[in-house]
Amino acid sequence: LPARSFEAIDSKLLAGSTGYDVVSHSGSAIARLIPAGILQPLDKSKLPNFKHMREDVMSQLNANWDPGNQYVVPYMFGTHGVTYNEALVKETYPDAPIGSLDMIFDPAHMEKLADC
């Protein structure tokens, strides 16, 4: 189920008995979840393709969040960015919340930008 924030996800996980088998969370959250005993170690015998994970990604997880790569299988990684023509946006929607992700995720703003 989608959550509105990392804090909401963490609250559910910390409360226990969520019924979740798999949780997709941020890499940085892993460092908090492992010592809290929220995550179970992976049974790598049931993950035959685990050996094909990218070494650079697994090394980063090992060094920063999951020592020994015991708890996490990366699903995806990277950064998210938004590119737009600021002049055209301002021309179309002068009060657009430039610099805020609300410009994309708030349907009211996207509706005003539909003609761009």
C-alpha positions in Angstrom: 0.0 0.0 0.0 1.3 3.5 -0.8 2.2 5.7 2.1 2.4 9.5 2.2 5.8 9.6 3.9 8.8 7.6 5.1 7.6 8.3 8.6 4.2 6.7 7.9 5.9 3.6 6.6 8.3 3.5 9.6 5.4 3.9 12.0 3.6 0.9 10.5 6.7 -1.2 10.5 7.6 -0.3 14.1 4.1 -1.1 15.3 4.6 -4.7 14.0 2.2 -7.3 12.6 1.8 -5.3 9.3 1.2 -8.5 7.3 3.8 -7.2 4.7 6.0 -9.8 3.0 8.0 -7.2 1.0 8.5 -3.5 1.7 10.0 -1.1 -0.8 11.7 1.6 1.2 14.6 4.1 0.7 18.1 2.9 1.1 18.8 5.4 3.9 15.9 4.0 6.0 17.5 0.5 6.0 20.1 1.7 8.5 17.3 2.5 11.0 15.2 -0.6 10.3 17.9 -3.3 10.7 19.0 -2.4 14.3 15.3 -2.0 15.2 14.8 -5.7 14.4 12.1 -4.9 11.8 13.7 -6.7 8.9 14.4 -10.4 8.6 17.6 -11.7 7.1 17.2 -12.9 3.5 17.2 -16.6 2.8 19.6 -16.4 -0.2 19.1 -20.1 -0.9 15.6 -19.0 -2.2 17.1 -16.2 -4.3 19.2 -18.0 -6.9 19.7 -14.8 -9.0 20.9 -12.7 -6.1 24.4 -13.6 -7.3 23.8 -11.5 -10.4 23.2 -8.2 -8.5 25.5 -5.4 -9.6 28.7 -5.4 -7.4 28.9 -1.6 -7.2 25.3 -1.3 -5.9 25.8 -4.2 -3.5 29.1 -2.7 -2.2 27.3 0.6 -1.6 24.5 -1.1 0.4 27.1 -3.1 2.3 29.2 0.0 3.2 26.4 2.4 4.0 23.3 0.5 5.2 23.3 -3.3 5.1 26.5 -4.7 6.3 27.0 -8.2 4.8 24.1 -7.6 2.4 21.9 -9.7 4.7 18.6 -7.8 4.6 18.1 -6.0 1.3 17.7 -6.7 -2.4 17.8 -3.4 -4.4 14.8 -3.0 -6.6 15.9 0.2 -8.3 18.2 3.0 -7.6 19.1 6.5 -8.9 17.8 10.0 -8.6 14.6 11.6 -9.7 14.6 14.9 -11.5 12.1 17.1 -13.3 13.0 19.2 -16.3 10.8 21.9 -17.7 10.9 25.1 -19.7 10.6 27.6 -16.9 9.8 30.5 -19.3 6.9 28.6 -20.9 5.6 27.4 -17.5 5.6 31.0 -16.2 4.0 32.3 -19.4 1.2 29.6 -19.1 0.9 29.6 -15.3 2.5 32.7 -13.7 1.9 31.4 -10.1 3.3 27.9 -10.7 5.1 26.6 -7.7 8.5 26.6 -9.4 11.0 24.4 -7.5 8.3 22.4 -5.7 7.3 18.8 -6.6 3.7 20.0 -6.0 3.9 21.4 -9.5 3.8 17.8 -10.7 2.1 15.8 -8.0 -0.8 18.2 -7.3 -3.4 17.7 -10.0 -4.6 21.3 -9.7 -1.2 22.5 -10.9 -0.9 20.0 -13.6 -4.3 20.9 -14.9 -3.2 24.5 -15.3 -0.1 23.4 -17.2 -1.9 21.1 -19.6 -1.6 23.6 -22.4 2.2 23.8 -22.2 
